[in-house]
Amino acid sequence: MDDPSFDKSQFVKENVEATGFNPGLIVLLVVGGLLITFLVGNYVLYMYAQKTLPPRKKKPVSKKKLKREKLKQGVAVPGE
């Protein structure tokens, strides 16, 4: 093994190239790709919904609350 013609660095380089990607890197790329796809898809759906869906209707204000607000502001409530 101590043969000077045997170069360890060359052996290591060839061995790394033969194995390909690190499995951890593959998992990271797959999970990252799925996450980015999910986020971009949600954004596209959100923009589509903003353009096509009608605006949400506001909840109807109860007459009691309306009277209370008008009295606070000092405005005469109609029908009294």
N, C-alpha and C positions, 0 to 999 in steps of 0.2 A: 504493500500500500504506500510505501514511502518512495515510490518511483517518481522522479522529478518530471517525467513526461506526462504523468497523470495530473491533469489540472482540475482541481475540485470546483472552482468557480464555473468552469464550462459545464461540468456535470450538473451543477445546481441550476444553471440557466436552462439547460435542455429539459431538465425534470420539471421545472415550473411551467415552461411552455407546453409540455406534453399534457399536464393536468388540466389546463384551461383556466376558466374563471374560478375564483374562490366561491364555495357554496354560500357563504355568508353574504357575499356581494350579490349573488343571484337572488337570494331571498330579499335583500334590501331593495334591489331594483324592481322586483315584482310587487312588493308591498307599496313602495313609493309610486310606482306606475298606477296601481289600482287606486291609491288615495288621490292622486292628481286627476285621474279619470273621473272619479266620484265627484270631486269638487268642481271640476269644469262642467260636468254634466248637470250638477245642481244649479250652477250659475246660468247655464243656457236655458234650463227649464224656468228658472226665476224670471229671466228677461222675457221669455216667451209668454209667461203668465201675466207679466206686467202689461204687455202690449195687447193681449187678446181677451183676458178676462175682464168683466165689468168691475168697477170699484165696489168694495164692500159697503153694504148699507150700514149706516150708523144705527145703534140701538135706539129705539124710541124712548124719549125722556118721559117719565111719568108726570102726570098732571100735578101731583103733590110737589114734586121737586121743582117744576116750572113755577108754581105759585110761590114757593119759598124763595126762589131766586129773584122773582119779580118784586116781592115784598122787600127783600134786602136792598134792591136797587132803587126802591121808592117809586116804581112804576105801577099804575093801577092795573089790576088783573082784570082782563075782559070777562064779562059774565057775572060780575059782582055788583 
